[in-house]
């Protein structure tokens, strides 16, 4: 599990990294949104929210109809957990003049469905500027300079909530025997009868017939 800090203030990045040490998660950093975009889209989200929603939706349908057999069991196109993905993204609202933090978040959400607004924690020295937008987007917003105790509490609650949801979804996957088939994964090929195997089978059959004739002649 990893987290990433996007901020143009190098000293602040070091301070936040030190504050997050108790969680023992790998913490990467970027100074610009343009750099962070490539990192996030390549690494992906640790918890695949799109897959989780698909599983939960199926479970709700089964409970609503009270009939599992009438609803096709989904085949997932990706795993629920990506060990190399990012669970948390801390980003400074003004990390880059050409793009604001909220637009950066919208861009990531648009390009990869596995992400959720819950992945992001927006930071600003003047939160009143972005408070309404963050609230509308359902994104966590904290004021800089950060209060260590408040930040640790926020991160702890997030990780606990994610762990609970992960267990809930995994239990449903196991209960219904939901499988995963990646887009480039082909079904296991069926063995075809070859000409040589057919000849061997025919020869074996002929030998058995010959043996039975010899046995009958001995009587």
HELIX and SHEET records of a PDB file:
HELIX    1   1 UNK A   10  UNK A   19  1                                  10    
HELIX    2   2 UNK A   21  UNK A   23  5                                   3    
HELIX    3   3 UNK A   33  UNK A   43  1                                  11    
HELIX    4   4 UNK A   49  UNK A   65  1                                  17    
HELIX    5   5 UNK A   68  UNK A   70  5                                   3    
HELIX    6   6 UNK A  101  UNK A  111  1                                  11    
HELIX    7   7 UNK A  117  UNK A  119  5                                   3    
HELIX    8   8 UNK A  127  UNK A  129  5                                   3    
HELIX    9   9 UNK A  131  UNK A  137  1                                   7    
HELIX   10  10 UNK A  148  UNK A  176  1                                  29    
HELIX   11  11 UNK A  195  UNK A  218  1                                  24    
SHEET    1   A 5 UNK A  26  UNK A  30  0                                        
SHEET    2   A 5 UNK A   2  UNK A   6  1                                        
SHEET    3   A 5 UNK A  86  UNK A  92  1                                        
SHEET    4   A 5 UNK A 120  UNK A 124  1                                        
SHEET    5   A 5 UNK A 140  UNK A 143  1                                        
SHEET    1   B 2 UNK A  75  UNK A  76  0                                        
SHEET    2   B 2 UNK A 179  UNK A 180  1                                        
END                                                                             
